[in-house]
Amino acid sequence: MARVCLAEFSHVKPTHPSKNRFPYPAFLRIKRSPLSLPSFLLPGEKRSKLFGKATHEMDHRAEWVLVFALGVCILGRSVEGLGVNWGRMAAHKLPPKTVVKMLKDNGIQKVKLFEVDTSTMDALAGSEIEVMVAIPNSDLATMNSYQSAKNWVKKNVTNYNVEGGVKIKYVAVGNQPLHKSYNNTFDKVTFPALKNIQNALNEAGRGDSVKATIPLNSDVYYTPPDRPVPSAGRFRKDIRGLMTLILEFLSKNNAPFTINIYPFLGVYANKNFPFNYAFFDGATPVVDNGIKYTNVFDANFDTLVSAMKAAGHENLTIMVGEVGWPTDGDVNANIRNAYRFYDGFLPKLAANIGTPLRPGSMEVYLLSLLDEDVKSIAPGDFERHWGLFRYDGQPKFAIDLSGMQQEKLLVPAQNVEYLRPKWCMLNPNAKDLSKLGENIKYACLYADCTSLGYGSSCHGLEPSGNASYAFNMFFQVKNQDPQSCGFQGLGTITTQNISQGRCNFTIQIAAGFSVAAGLTRLVVVCLQFAIVVALLAAT
């Protein structure tokens, strides 16, 4: 989706009558408890009182079982060929080194970036994580100069792509530059930029290992209204010639065609869209020349395959640059549906099923790693909630990136430091509320209020709750500056957590926090699990 930060699109949507919500299964509920010292790290005397003599006299066999169990809990793995998009449009960013550690802890071996940031690249150096670096759409015109392209490659690829450096595999030339919403703005500069970057990579001796590609939205192809089936796929008429040139160049350089597919948008944009068709657990099939399509991902992907075939390049490698499901910001953007989507999609990837027209393995980048609270919401409030992890690197729900359907939480970011436990709320003693609306609007102009929208996680709060949520989001963005909780006398600071139900009133992470010593939430959970196993082995 568009990588543009437009604060002016922030707003509080009108309140609609609440609807019944699906109760989350127990394994999707993340219980967040204060950090406490695992019992077996207590002095022996106290430990014995808690667990009895068996714990105090744990033998070597139990200790080895403990280490083994701890290792199993901590180490993660993911489907081969699976990567994630790492966007950084957040008011408070996790340190890159913390994120890279989180990627490695979860076995994620590929990452797609949206820019080249020095701190991010330095953190990725030596990690062995495959990286797709990117050129923003705003720089495509500059890349029409071959000298500028060579300079960019030298600065952002050659300098990093060395032994012990960053394992760069792709260069994304733009981000969906041919999307209809751009009104052909980048049509004339995209292909020359692609050519110059790949040729510069070739000249620099990196062309065999680093490929230039263009992440494109699936709106570059279509099916006619009278034949809405994958085999009728064709590229848009206004860019058909351009797409042919792009395909020929990618094929010549053994580079992949990159496409972004969003099953969620089918549900979001069309009330009549067959809901189950967005998932992978059974839907009324669409039959095309004897082929049964039971999900929109396969149908969309094969529509592209047909369009490429019609253009004479049906065998070109296809890579999925973005695919996922948001967890907030819309009535259908929630944890239940995200879990359902990934619980079907990841096993499909792991089994190398592919699609009817392209069976086998595929390279895929999930959208996305983290929530981004200052990303443009022009497409919809859900844009800020694609993350598998919250803004602070904490997992949202159980997901098994290996595709083995083992219901387990991902490994969270470690040693995250937060601001002090303080919230800004509507002053219950405020008498004059005539300016409340404009103050809420002001807060949401500069902070993320998308969770207040209809169907979202904080929908249905009382008017005072809506005001407190908006005030607190602004307060946190401003690093809890006391003056940021004024709101013309309507705001007041409290040390009591004012979260309500499943609506979390955020405490932001400390800006530029340093990694502190000590155990993280993950290690606490793993150690508590390991001690139980060890105790069983000791008895």
Order of alpha helices (4+ residues) and beta strands (2+ residues): alpha-alpha-alpha-beta-alpha-beta-alpha-beta-alpha-beta-alpha-beta-beta-beta-beta-alpha-beta-alpha-beta-beta-alpha-beta-alpha-beta-beta-alpha-alpha-beta-alpha
